[in-house]
Amino acid sequence: MEDRATSPATPALQLPILPLDGKVLFPRTYLRLAITSASALQLLKDLVWEVRAPKTSRRSGSDSAASTSLTLAIFTRRSSAERDAGSHQVLPTTAEAKDAVYSVGTVARVVQLTRMQGGVAGLSVLVQGLHRVQLQDVAQTRPYLVGSVQQLEVPAPVKGEKTKETALTLEQLALRLKHLTQEYLETAKSAPLLRRSNGLVDAIGNSSAGELADVVVSYLNVAVDEKQQVLEAVPVALRCELAVALLEQETEKARLQRKIQSEVQDKLEGTRKKFLLRQQLEAIKKELGEAGDDGAGGENASDIKLLEDRLNALNLEPKAAKVAQRELRRLKGMTAMQPEYGILHNYLEFFSELPWNASTTDSLLVERVRKQLDADHYGLDKVKKRITEYIAVRSLKRDMRGPILCLVGPPGVGKTSLGRSIAAATNRKFERVALGGVHDESEIRGHRKTYVGAMPGCILNALRHAETNNPVLLLDEVDKLGKDFRGDPASALLEVLDPHQNNTFTDHYLNVPFDLSRTLFLATANSLDTIPGPLLDRMEVIELTGYSVEQKVEIARRYLLPQQIEANGLRKDMVRVSDEALRYLIMRYTREAGVRDLERQVGALCRYVAV
């Protein structure tokens, strides 16, 4: 086991001191340093000069080896002093210089001294640690530190101590340390700090317990204060205990890192294997003349086949069919790993979901349409008359283009709900597009599919949801469109609302003309002042001025009261409201052109009855 010192304490030596930042030198280990500071360069220059031209040594004592070799003391700076290391300026007083470094360091011998390459002004120094020393005091701070150091000896056994028990414990620690070192070498094979693992292997077989602890900890990638703690541990047993704890900690880290790397490597290998197999499958099918059938791989072949069947069933016009087939061929030639695969797949999926030829059969019975509108809304004679005229003309001329109506009026007069009634009366699907606050032209016309996150515009999206090409499409709050540097949405609506142009409407995302001429467009607005002139010119304006008191009474009695009775879970016989009461409610509790506030007041009456 480790030899115990029995000789008297070694006398103090006065040596030049080299402070280090972020590094700890252990006895019997080597460390390469890059010296660039003026004080450190001067220190090495003086050492070399002493050896080449021996003079009376400044060191006390008569050790010939110390006086004829490049020997210096190396101490690690404390973390609080590291911020001053970049300036390479020595501290002004000896007391501050002593406090700036740890009290225990290592006497080192300069093994190799060469100039730094690459035009850098400095020296590359290889030093070897000899033994632990304790800093007694600092005698000089300029041009470099010089201080008095005393060697730290391993304490001799105290008389009467259970030396046999102590030796057994130390032997167990040494075996544990060697076992952990070998385990660490096997676990952390890829760690950069083990590129010089031969030194560790030699240390396991040839070193005593204390020496092995020093060598092992010098290789570990641990914090400076943890390494310094081992350096200050002079008793061999304590030093081995600290080294064992650090080794266990680092071995567990290395084991976890190796596990993570193995999992990542397995995933990469699996992905690479699939890619190579797909490439081989594609090459084989190309040789057999079957290339393009399912080039994206077996797992995507059924999806592509489904897309192809849906596209073939659309009965597209020649121009649209040509684009669809071209993009489908491109998709077949890709693998699912390619970035463009997902973009192209989403595009073709949207393409196949559009109602190119799907439509509902209009109800052309004028009397039925009139009854439906009267059942849903009271008043609004202008709108009802215009819709009835459209149905009458449509019954005579089936291929006529639908009107583009703009319902203008204050809030609450029934503009939006009228759109649903018109859809129900004409047996069409209903879709609503909210335009309030829209500032980007791409919201109307879509983004080009080459952009990241590209999406179609709201017009084609509404048609896809409706699943027919002739729905009633309500453009709500068209007077509240915005305008900024991203374009003018109102200008994008010009093509949509022009009956002579919307049969070839081209969305930027789809990039194929789509026929909107069979769609019945309704626009709503609260005011005409903010609607641009060219856009207003394309719409047939119908003004809804509001309801009179008598009309509101009738609306409340026919529609609002039954709706609120049902909404609040009441029976019809539980609520009786006279026309006079409704008239009083309208005159005293509401001030509006529409009936929204009136609906809230009727709801309050019903809730009062429920209580």
Summary of the structure (lengths in Angstrom):
residues: 611
radius of gyration: 45.0
end to end distance: 93.5
largest distance: 127.1
contacts: 1840
relative contact order: 0.07
helix: 50%
strand: 15%
